């Protein structure tokens, strides 16, 4: 039986705190294929974030190996050694609360995330050839007042380049640590995914 480690966080209590050479974001939502005689509707989002939850299966494999590409679901080196899932949950928390002031729509919502994969780069990879932060998760949206599901869970894949060698060192010197870059990146991903339109 799949067990989930769940963090439920109130936005009101928040404090804001592979290889590639360019940043790439691909979001893989289910393709809308209407059944015969059924029309899909496009609806404009108008959200105001009230809360979020973050969950991760206990079956996710976490690696602290310093090989070039560990065979694992979770690889993260942007925080000191510790509970990697909890650290990633904090990044999701920060990225979500930053959007509290950016998304000021009419519908109060709770955003539910479940981590599928968070494969960053090891020290060996980052300070040599570089690579990619491959971040995969599901996201759903609920009405914060009624509990009604507004958007069913959908899979989102977001990739951020991780420059290696001297480029990585130069980023560090400019204050662009792994945690800063990934948090900024997810902040924008969440904004993109929670604004605009969606189809039902």
N, C-alpha and C positions, 0 to 999 in steps of 0.2 A: 504494500500500500504506500502510495506516495505521500510523504509528510512535507508540509510546508512550514518554513520558518517565516513568521509574519510580523512585520513592524507596522503598527497603525499610528500615524502621526497627525497631530492637529496643526494645520498651517498657522493658526493663530498663536501657537506657542513656539514657532520656529524662530531661530536667529539666522540671519543670512550669513551667513558665514562667507601569418600572411604578410606581404610587403607591398607598399605603395608609396608613391612620391607626392600624392596630393590627397586632400581630404575628400572622402567620398561618402555620401549618405544614400542608402537605398532603403526605402520603406516598403515592406512586402505585406500589404493589406490584402484580404481576400478579394478576388475579382468579382465584381457584381455582375451576375448573369441572371437576368430576370426570367422566371418561368413564363411559358407561353400565356399571353393574356394578362400578365402582371407587370405593372410599371414600377420602376424604381423612382424615388424622389430625391432630389438634392436639397439639403437643408443647410442653411447658414448657421454656423456655431456662434453661440453668444454665451460663453462660459465665464463664471467667476469661481476660482478654485477655493474651496473651503477646507478640504482634507485630502489626504492621500494614504494609500497603503502600499507596502512593499513586501513581497513574498518571494521565497526561493525554496525550491525543493531540497530536501535533505539528501537527495541522491546526486546532486551536482558534485562533481569531482573538483577539488581545489588543489592546486599544485604550488609548491614553493621551490621547485626545481629551478636551477639556473642554467638549464639547457636553452638552445636557441628557440625551440618550439615545443614546450611541454604538452603532452597529450592529456588535456584536462578541459573542464568547462569554465573554470575560473582561474585566471592568472592576473594578479594585481600587485604592483610594486610601488604605487604612489603614496602609500601610508606605511608606517612602521609595521613590523610583523605583528599580526593579531588576527582577529576574526574578520576574514576578508569579505564574507557576505554582509556582515554588519557595516563594514567600511563602505561597501558599494551602496548599501541602503542609505547611508548618510549622504552620499553623492546624489542619489536620486531625490532625496529629501530637499537638499539645497537647491538643485536645479528646478524642482517643482515650486518651492516657495518664492524663488526669484520671479516666477511667472504670475504670482499673485497680483502684483502691481501692473503687470503687462496685459493680463486678460481681465477686463472689467466689464464682462457681459451681464446679461439679465438672469441667467440660470446658475444658481449655486451648485457646484458639482464636487463629487469625490472621484479622484482618479486612482484606479487600482493598477498596480504594476506587478508582474511576476517575472523574475529573472530567468532567462533561458540559458544565456551564455554571456560571459564577460571575460574575453581573452585579450589581455593586454600584452605587454612585452616584458621579458625578463631583463635583468641588468646586462647580461651578456649580449642580448639582442639590441638593446637600446644604445649601448655604447660601442656598437660595431656597425651592423648592417641596417638597423632600424626595422620597422615593421608596421603593424596595423593594430589599433584597438578595435576588436570586433565585439560589438555590443548588441545582444539580441534579447528582446523582452516582449511580453504581451502587455497590452494596455486596454483597459475598458473604462467607461465613464458612467457614473451614476448620479441621479439627481440627489443632492445632499438633503433635501427636505422630505421627499417621498420615497427615496430608495429605488425608484424606477431606473432600470438600466436604459441609458440613452444610447450608448455605443457598446456593442458586444465586444468581447476580447478579440484583439487582432494582433498579429505578429508584426513587429517592427525590427528591422535590422539597420543599425547605424554604424558605419565604419569611419574611424578617424586615423589619419596617417600618424605614424610615430617616427619622426626623423631620427637617424642614428649618428653616432660618432660626434664629430665637432658640432654639427647642427644641433644635436640634443644638448650638448654642453652650453652652447650659446643661448638656447631657449631657457635653460636653467638660470643663467646669469641675468636674463631679462625678467626673471620671476615667473616664467611660463613653465612651471613644474608640471609633472604628469597630472596631478590632481586638479590644478588650475585649468589646464587645457581640456581635460575630460569633462569637468563640471561645466565649463563655459559651453562646450560642444553640446552636452545633453540639455542644457538650458534652452538653446536654440532649437534642438530637435523637438523638445516638448512643446515649445511655443508653436512651431510649425504644425505639429500633430493635433493641437487643441484649438487651432484657429482655422479660418477658411470655411470650407464646406465638407459635408459628408453625405453619403448616399444610403438610403434605406429602401 
